Amino acid sequence: AHEMTKAILPTFTAGDWTVQGKTGSTRLGHDGRRSLGWFVGWAEKNGRKIVFARLVVDTKRTDTPKGLATRASFLKDLPQLVK
């Protein structure tokens, strides 16, 4: 199952890291004011592997789905998060 999942997920780069993961977005509450975005997956660099999950919850409205924005911020931050 892991190999099949790995084969269908898109691949991204973040510095020297190769990243694969899945995004998602939703709204919370009866009024939908809080939005959630997540990016979960794994990253590899020079034989090192890490598993990650980033969740963003806020009330900012944007035209970009929150999951895609969460992925973009994670890919930008990853090289500084893990040395």
C-alpha positions in Angstrom: 0.0 0.0 0.0 2.9 2.4 0.8 4.5 1.9 -2.6 1.2 2.3 -4.4 0.5 5.5 -2.5 4.0 6.8 -3.2 3.6 6.2 -6.9 0.4 8.3 -7.2 1.3 11.3 -5.0 2.9 14.4 -6.7 6.5 15.2 -5.9 7.8 18.6 -4.9 11.2 20.0 -4.0 12.1 22.1 -1.0 15.8 23.0 -1.0 17.6 19.7 -1.3 14.5 17.8 0.0 12.2 15.6 -2.2 8.7 15.9 -0.8 5.6 13.9 -1.4 2.3 14.6 0.3 -1.4 15.3 0.3 -3.3 18.5 0.9 -6.8 19.1 2.1 -9.1 22.0 3.0 -12.3 22.6 4.9 -14.3 25.1 6.9 -15.4 24.8 10.5 -18.3 26.0 12.5 -21.9 26.7 11.6 -20.9 30.0 10.0 -17.8 28.6 8.2 -15.6 31.4 9.5 -12.7 29.2 10.5 -10.8 27.5 7.6 -8.5 24.5 7.9 -5.7 23.6 5.5 -3.3 20.6 5.9 -0.4 19.0 4.1 0.8 15.6 5.3 3.5 13.3 3.8 7.2 12.6 3.9 10.4 14.1 2.7 13.8 12.6 1.7 17.3 14.0 1.5 20.6 12.1 1.2 19.0 8.8 2.5 17.3 10.6 5.4 13.5 10.4 5.6 11.1 12.4 7.7 7.3 12.2 8.1 5.4 15.5 8.6 2.0 17.0 9.1 1.2 20.7 9.0 -2.2 22.1 9.9 -3.3 25.7 9.6 -6.5 27.0 11.2 -7.4 30.6 10.7 -10.2 33.1 9.8 -8.5 34.7 6.7 -10.4 34.3 3.5 -8.4 33.8 0.3 -9.0 32.8 -3.3 -6.5 29.9 -2.9 -7.7 26.8 -1.1 -6.1 26.6 2.4 -4.5 23.2 1.7 -2.5 24.6 -1.3 -1.4 27.6 0.7 -0.4 25.3 3.6 1.7 23.2 1.2 3.4 26.3 -0.3 4.4 27.6 3.2 5.6 24.2 4.3 7.8 23.8 1.2 9.3 27.2 1.8 9.9 26.5 5.5 11.2 22.9 5.3 14.9 23.6 4.6 15.1 25.8 7.7 13.0 23.4 9.9 15.2 20.3 9.4 18.9 20.6 9.1 
